Amino acid sequence: MRLTELPVTPQAAATESALAVVHYFDRLDQSTASEAELIDAARDLAACEVAVDWHDGEPSVRVQRDGSPHALDSVLTDRLTWALQRQSDRARGDRHGHIDDPALAEIVLSDKESPQARTRALRLLGLDTERPLQVLAISTRPGSSSARVVVDALGGAAHRRVRIGQLTALLYHPADGVRQLAERMESAIAQAFPAPIAPNADPGPWVGIGERGDPLDAPASWQQAVRCLQFTSSTAQGRRVIAYDRLHMFELLSEIPVETIRRNPDVLRIEELAATPSGAQAVATTEAFFVFGSLRRTATELHVHHSTVAARLAAISEHMDWDLDDPIDRFMAMLALMVRRMALSSAGTV
């Protein structure tokens, strides 16, 4: 079989071709092929050179094709990466090894694929098509391995974890309630990445949790999880794990276009303040204050004197013309800071 022999149009044929590549590497994986055998098989399939580099135990695959890339090259590189990682995990006896198969996961999470294709992909991933499925979206800094904290918080539950663009998708069959899962993950992240986080240090992951449901509804759960990431806090003091079931009325805020948020006068004034070191401290302290609810609790969590917290709140109040003792102004301040964080999240800023 060669990639050039497989049809890539129309959509149904392209899906079948992608699954054919998946099967190709599945058979190699089941035969426990060596790294060299996997790479040689990939070269035969691509009918060109395939290069593999290893960085910190992770394979990086490149199809070195003359001329234009083939439509299935990305499937080949994803699947070879998966097979090489599996082979490496077996060689190390890694009990935490995982199946990483973007080609199949993208079929499961795409609402453009047919139910038949999604069912087949679920089975190939080893997921039960008869049990409820839940999808999580995990955001980490590039090169970070902090998603492991989220996986460990599952307590050994069977899962599939794959990289989709800049995010990690985690598919699993839930065994407990979403609130218990969110609280367990929140606690695990706080313990692994305690505040205050040093400048330039890995701040850990942010997690959105979609609703559980029929496995064929995985695309909806994935989109819900991604939307939840907008509401996670980029500060160490805020919520790092948000479940769609808990958004309620806040979901309406996600309908506001990001550009509209960025042009909002209050958001622009907060950005102006946050552009200075002292102003950035005032903004971060105010966000923490809204999380913890009191001067002394905020001071304890930030490891500063409560008078320092009061001074920073006074600085932002003066700059924004807010009276934080007034319920309406307090609500406006919380809303302005929340939608600003949504804009930063959409821009990939942490």
C-alpha positions as CSV (number, residue, x, y, z in Angstrom):
1,M,0.0,0.0,0.0
2,R,1.2,3.5,-0.8
3,L,-0.4,6.9,0.2
4,T,-0.5,7.8,-3.5
5,E,-2.8,4.8,-4.1
6,L,-5.4,6.0,-1.5
7,P,-8.3,8.3,-2.5
8,V,-8.5,11.7,-0.6
9,T,-11.8,12.9,-2.1
10,P,-14.7,13.0,-1.4
11,Q,-15.0,13.3,2.4
12,A,-16.2,9.7,2.9
13,A,-13.3,8.3,0.8
14,A,-10.8,10.5,2.6
15,T,-12.0,9.2,6.0
16,E,-11.7,5.6,4.8
17,S,-8.2,6.3,3.6
18,A,-7.2,7.9,6.9
19,L,-8.6,4.8,8.7
20,A,-6.5,2.6,6.3
21,V,-3.4,4.3,7.5
22,V,-4.5,3.9,11.1
23,H,-5.0,0.1,10.5
24,Y,-1.5,0.0,8.8
25,F,0.2,1.2,12.0
26,D,-2.2,-0.8,14.3
27,R,-0.9,-4.0,12.7
28,L,2.7,-2.9,13.2
29,D,1.9,-2.0,16.8
30,Q,0.3,-5.3,17.5
31,S,3.4,-7.1,16.1
32,T,5.5,-5.0,18.6
33,A,7.7,-3.8,15.7
34,S,11.0,-2.1,16.7
35,E,11.7,1.6,16.1
36,A,13.7,0.9,13.0
37,E,10.9,-1.3,11.6
38,L,8.3,1.3,12.3
39,I,10.3,4.0,10.5
40,D,11.1,1.7,7.5
41,A,7.3,0.8,7.2
42,A,6.5,4.5,7.3
43,R,9.0,5.2,4.5
44,D,7.4,2.4,2.4
45,L,4.0,3.8,3.0
46,A,5.0,7.4,2.1
47,A,7.3,6.3,-0.7
48,C,9.8,8.9,0.4
49,E,12.2,9.6,3.3
50,V,10.6,9.9,6.8
51,A,12.9,11.5,9.5
52,V,12.4,11.0,13.2
53,D,14.1,13.1,16.0
54,W,13.7,12.6,19.7
55,H,13.4,15.4,22.2
56,D,12.9,14.7,25.9
57,G,11.6,11.3,25.2
58,E,9.0,12.5,22.6
59,P,9.3,11.6,18.9
60,S,9.1,14.3,16.2
61,V,8.3,13.0,12.7
62,R,8.8,14.7,9.4
63,V,7.8,13.4,5.9
64,Q,10.6,14.7,3.6
65,R,8.7,14.6,0.3
66,D,9.8,16.4,-2.8
67,G,7.2,18.8,-4.1
68,S,3.8,19.3,-2.5
69,P,2.8,17.3,0.6
70,H,0.3,14.5,0.3
71,A,-3.1,15.0,1.9
72,L,-2.5,12.0,4.2
73,D,1.0,13.0,5.3
74,S,-0.3,14.4,8.5
75,V,-2.1,11.2,9.3
76,L,1.0,9.2,8.7
77,T,3.1,11.5,10.9
78,D,0.5,11.4,13.7
79,R,0.2,7.7,13.6
80,L,3.9,7.0,13.4
81,T,4.4,9.3,16.4
82,W,1.8,7.3,18.3
83,A,3.4,4.0,17.3
84,L,6.9,5.2,18.3
85,Q,5.7,6.4,21.6
86,R,3.9,3.1,22.3
87,Q,7.1,1.2,21.4
88,S,9.1,3.5,23.7
89,D,6.6,3.1,26.5
90,R,6.8,-0.7,26.2
91,A,10.6,-0.5,26.2
92,R,10.5,1.5,29.4
93,G,7.8,-0.5,31.0
94,D,5.8,2.7,31.5
95,R,2.7,1.9,33.5
96,H,1.3,5.3,32.7
97,G,1.6,4.9,28.9
98,H,-1.2,6.2,26.9
99,I,-2.6,5.9,23.4
100,D,-2.0,9.1,21.5
101,D,-3.8,9.0,18.1
102,P,-4.8,12.4,16.7
103,A,-6.1,10.9,13.5
104,L,-8.8,8.8,15.2
105,A,-9.5,11.4,17.9
106,E,-10.2,14.1,15.3
107,I,-12.7,11.8,13.7
108,V,-14.4,11.2,17.1
109,L,-14.5,14.9,17.9
110,S,-15.6,16.2,14.5
111,D,-19.2,16.9,13.9
112,K,-18.5,16.8,10.2
113,E,-17.9,13.0,10.2
114,S,-20.7,10.5,9.9
115,P,-21.9,8.6,13.0
116,Q,-20.6,5.4,11.4
117,A,-17.1,6.8,11.1
118,R,-17.1,8.2,14.6
119,T,-18.3,4.8,16.0
120,R,-15.6,3.0,14.1
121,A,-12.9,5.5,15.4
122,L,-14.2,5.1,19.0
123,R,-13.8,1.3,18.8
124,L,-10.3,1.6,17.3
125,L,-9.4,3.9,20.2
126,G,-10.6,1.2,22.5
127,L,-13.5,3.2,23.9
128,D,-16.9,1.7,24.7
129,T,-19.6,3.0,22.4
130,E,-22.3,1.9,24.9
131,R,-20.9,3.9,27.9
132,P,-21.3,7.7,28.6
133,L,-18.2,9.6,27.4
134,Q,-16.8,12.9,28.6
135,V,-14.3,15.1,26.9
136,L,-11.8,17.5,28.6
137,A,-9.8,20.3,27.0
138,I,-6.4,20.9,28.6
139,S,-4.3,24.0,27.9
140,T,-0.7,24.0,28.9
141,R,2.4,26.1,28.0
142,P,4.2,24.8,24.9
143,G,6.6,22.0,25.8
144,S,5.0,21.5,29.2
145,S,4.2,18.0,30.6
146,S,1.8,19.4,33.2
147,A,-1.2,17.6,31.6
148,R,0.1,14.5,33.5
149,V,-1.4,16.1,36.7
150,V,-4.9,16.0,35.1
151,V,-4.4,12.4,33.9
152,D,-3.3,11.3,37.3
153,A,-6.4,12.9,38.9
154,L,-8.5,10.5,36.9
155,G,-7.4,7.8,39.4
156,G,-6.5,5.2,36.8
157,A,-9.7,5.5,34.8
158,A,-9.3,4.3,31.2
159,H,-8.7,7.3,28.9
160,R,-7.3,8.5,25.6
161,R,-5.2,11.7,25.5
162,V,-4.3,13.4,22.2
163,R,-2.9,16.7,21.1
164,I,-5.4,18.7,18.9
165,G,-3.8,21.9,17.7
166,Q,-2.7,23.9,20.7
167,L,-4.8,21.9,23.1
168,T,-4.9,18.4,24.6
169,A,-8.1,16.5,24.3
170,L,-8.8,13.9,27.0
171,L,-11.6,11.4,26.3
172,Y,-12.7,9.1,29.1
173,H,-15.7,7.2,30.6
174,P,-16.7,9.1,33.8
175,A,-17.2,7.1,37.0
176,D,-18.1,9.9,39.3
177,G,-19.9,13.3,39.3
178,V,-18.5,16.3,37.4
179,R,-18.3,18.4,40.5
180,Q,-16.2,15.8,42.3
181,L,-13.9,15.4,39.2
182,A,-13.4,19.2,38.9
183,E,-12.7,19.6,42.6
184,R,-10.2,16.7,42.6
185,M,-8.4,18.1,39.6
186,E,-8.4,21.7,41.1
187,S,-6.8,20.3,44.2
188,A,-4.2,18.3,42.3
189,I,-3.2,21.3,40.2
190,A,-3.0,23.6,43.2
191,Q,-0.8,21.0,45.0
192,A,1.5,20.5,42.1
193,F,1.7,24.2,41.2
194,P,1.2,26.1,44.4
195,A,0.9,29.9,44.5
196,P,2.7,32.1,44.1
197,I,4.2,30.8,40.9
198,A,7.7,32.1,40.2
199,P,8.1,34.3,37.1
200,N,8.8,32.1,33.9
201,A,8.0,28.9,35.9
202,D,5.5,26.4,34.5
203,P,2.1,27.5,35.9
204,G,0.5,24.1,35.2
205,P,-2.6,23.2,33.2
206,W,-6.0,24.8,32.7
207,V,-8.9,22.4,32.2
208,G,-12.4,22.7,30.6
209,I,-14.8,19.8,31.2
210,G,-17.6,19.1,28.7
211,E,-20.8,17.4,29.5
212,R,-21.0,13.6,29.7
213,G,-23.3,11.9,27.2
214,D,-23.5,9.5,24.3
215,P,-20.1,8.8,22.8
216,L,-21.5,10.0,19.4
217,D,-22.1,13.4,21.0
218,A,-18.3,13.7,21.7
219,P,-18.0,16.7,19.3
220,A,-20.5,18.7,21.4
221,S,-18.7,17.8,24.7
222,W,-15.3,18.8,23.1
223,Q,-16.7,22.2,22.0
224,Q,-18.2,22.8,25.5
225,A,-14.8,21.9,27.1
226,V,-13.0,24.4,24.8
227,R,-15.5,27.1,25.7
228,C,-15.0,26.5,29.4
229,L,-11.3,27.3,29.0
230,Q,-12.3,30.9,28.4
231,F,-13.5,31.1,32.0
232,T,-10.5,29.6,33.7
233,S,-8.3,32.0,35.5
234,S,-4.8,32.7,34.3
235,T,-3.8,33.6,37.8
236,A,-2.7,31.0,40.3
237,Q,-5.4,32.1,42.7
238,G,-8.4,31.6,40.3
239,R,-10.2,28.5,39.2
240,R,-8.1,26.3,37.0
241,V,-10.8,23.8,36.2
242,I,-14.2,24.8,34.9
243,A,-17.0,22.3,34.1
244,Y,-19.6,23.2,31.5
245,D,-22.4,22.0,33.8
246,R,-21.4,24.8,36.2
247,L,-21.3,27.7,33.8
248,H,-25.0,28.4,33.8
249,M,-25.6,32.1,32.9
250,F,-21.9,32.8,32.4
251,E,-22.1,30.9,29.2
252,L,-23.9,34.0,27.7
253,L,-20.6,35.9,28.0
254,S,-19.0,33.6,25.6
255,E,-21.3,34.9,22.9
256,I,-19.6,38.3,23.1
257,P,-17.1,38.6,20.2
258,V,-13.5,38.9,21.5
259,E,-12.9,42.0,19.5
260,T,-15.9,43.7,21.2
261,I,-14.4,42.8,24.6
262,R,-11.0,44.2,23.6
263,R,-12.5,47.5,22.5
264,N,-14.5,47.9,25.7
265,P,-13.4,51.1,27.5
266,D,-13.2,49.4,30.9
267,V,-11.1,46.6,29.5
268,L,-8.8,49.1,27.8
269,R,-8.3,51.0,31.0
270,I,-7.5,47.8,32.9
271,E,-4.9,46.9,30.2
272,E,-3.5,50.4,30.6
273,L,-3.0,49.8,34.3
274,A,-1.7,46.3,33.9
275,A,1.0,47.6,31.5
276,T,3.0,48.8,34.5
277,P,4.6,46.5,37.2
278,S,2.7,48.1,40.1
279,G,-0.5,48.2,38.0
280,A,-0.2,44.5,37.1
281,Q,0.1,43.7,40.8
282,A,-3.0,45.7,41.5
283,V,-5.0,43.9,38.8
284,A,-3.8,40.5,40.0
285,T,-4.5,41.3,43.6
286,T,-8.0,42.5,42.8
287,E,-8.7,39.2,40.9
288,A,-7.5,37.3,43.9
289,F,-9.6,39.4,46.2
290,F,-12.7,38.5,44.2
291,V,-11.8,34.8,44.5
292,F,-11.1,34.8,48.3
293,G,-13.5,37.5,49.4
294,S,-11.6,39.3,52.2
295,L,-8.5,41.4,52.7
296,R,-7.0,39.1,55.2
297,R,-7.6,35.9,53.3
298,T,-6.2,37.5,50.1
299,A,-3.2,38.7,52.0
300,T,-2.6,35.2,53.4
301,E,-2.8,33.6,50.0
302,L,-0.6,36.2,48.4
303,H,1.9,36.2,51.3
304,V,1.7,40.0,51.7
305,H,0.4,42.2,54.5
306,H,-3.3,43.0,54.4
307,S,-2.5,46.7,54.2
308,T,-0.7,45.9,50.9
309,V,-3.8,44.3,49.5
310,A,-5.8,47.4,50.6
311,A,-3.4,49.7,48.9
312,R,-3.5,47.8,45.6
313,L,-7.3,47.7,45.7
314,A,-7.3,51.5,46.3
315,A,-5.0,51.9,43.3
316,I,-7.3,50.1,40.9
317,S,-10.4,51.7,42.3
318,E,-8.9,55.2,41.7
319,H,-7.8,54.3,38.2
320,M,-11.1,52.7,37.3
321,D,-13.3,55.0,39.3
322,W,-14.8,52.0,41.2
323,D,-16.1,52.0,44.7
324,L,-15.6,48.3,45.7
325,D,-17.9,48.7,48.7
326,D,-20.8,49.6,46.3
327,P,-22.6,46.4,45.1
328,I,-23.0,47.7,41.5
329,D,-19.5,48.8,41.2
330,R,-18.2,45.6,42.7
331,F,-20.2,43.6,40.2
332,M,-19.0,45.8,37.3
333,A,-15.4,45.3,38.4
334,M,-15.8,41.5,38.6
335,L,-17.4,41.4,35.2
336,A,-14.7,43.6,33.6
337,L,-11.9,41.5,35.0
338,M,-13.7,38.3,33.9
339,V,-14.3,39.3,30.3
340,R,-10.7,40.6,30.1
341,R,-9.5,37.2,31.1
342,M,-11.7,35.7,28.4
343,A,-10.1,37.9,25.8
344,L,-6.6,36.9,27.1
345,S,-7.6,33.2,27.0
346,S,-8.8,33.5,23.4
347,A,-5.5,35.1,22.5
348,G,-3.6,32.3,24.1
349,T,-2.2,34.6,26.8
350,V,-1.6,33.0,30.2
